[in-house]
Amino acid sequence: MKHNKLEGRTIHFRLIEESDASFLYQLRMDETLNKYISKVDSSIEMQKEWIRNYKEREKEHIEYYFIIERNDTNEKIGTIRLYGITDDNRFCWGSWILNSRKTVTSAIESAYLIYEFAFERCNFYIIIFPG
């Protein structure tokens, strides 16, 4: 699948899988990282269920949720999501979290890669910034 992996200089994206539930749960429960995201009072099992439901939206091409990994170790360091996709090729992106194991350039690389994915691979042409 052309959306499965995107690679930068020090990081890459891959689509989230049910096996990522524990990592996603850890990010969401980390008090230093979850200040600006939706809080969860759930379990790893509930995260698995959320991922299963999300994968249905992915199949419909209405949302893409990526795990960000380091190229040197394949260690999971964050998440990023493309969502709010409209019929007239508009989109939003968010759910952008990078943990302390991120590379020095992972923030700029991940922003670049999400735009590359949206504009070049999906052929979207307008970004929406919710306000």
Long-range contacts (C-beta under 8 A, 24 or more apart in sequence): 2-121, 3-64, 3-117, 3-121, 3-122, 6-66, 6-113, 6-116, 6-117, 6-121, 7-71, 7-113, 8-71, 8-105, 8-109, 8-110, 8-112, 8-113, 9-71, 9-105, 9-109, 10-70, 10-71, 10-72, 10-103, 10-104, 10-105, 10-106, 10-109, 11-68, 11-69, 11-70, 11-71, 11-77, 11-102, 11-103, 11-105, 11-106, 11-109, 11-110, 11-113, 12-68, 12-69, 12-71, 12-113, 13-66, 13-67, 13-68, 13-69, 13-80, 13-110, 13-113, 13-114, 13-117, 14-66, 14-67, 14-69, 15-58, 15-64, 15-65, 15-66, 15-67, 16-51, 16-54, 16-55, 16-65, 16-66, 16-67, 16-79, 17-51, 17-67, 18-48, 18-51, 18-52, 18-55, 20-51, 20-67, 20-76, 21-45, 21-47, 21-48, 21-51, 22-47, 23-67, 23-76, 24-51, 24-79, 27-78, 27-79, 27-97, 27-99, 30-99, 33-97, 33-99, 37-95, 37-97, 61-85, 64-117, 65-95, 66-114, 68-98, 68-102, 68-106, 68-110, 70-101, 70-102, 70-103, 70-106, 75-101, 77-101, 77-102, 77-103, 77-106, 78-102, 78-106, 78-110, 80-110, 80-113, 80-114, 82-114, 82-117, 82-118, 82-122, 84-128, 84-130, 85-124, 88-126, 89-123, 89-124, 89-125, 89-126, 90-124, 90-126, 90-127, 90-128, 91-118, 91-122, 91-124, 91-126, 91-127, 91-128, 92-127, 92-128, 92-129, 92-130, 93-118, 93-127
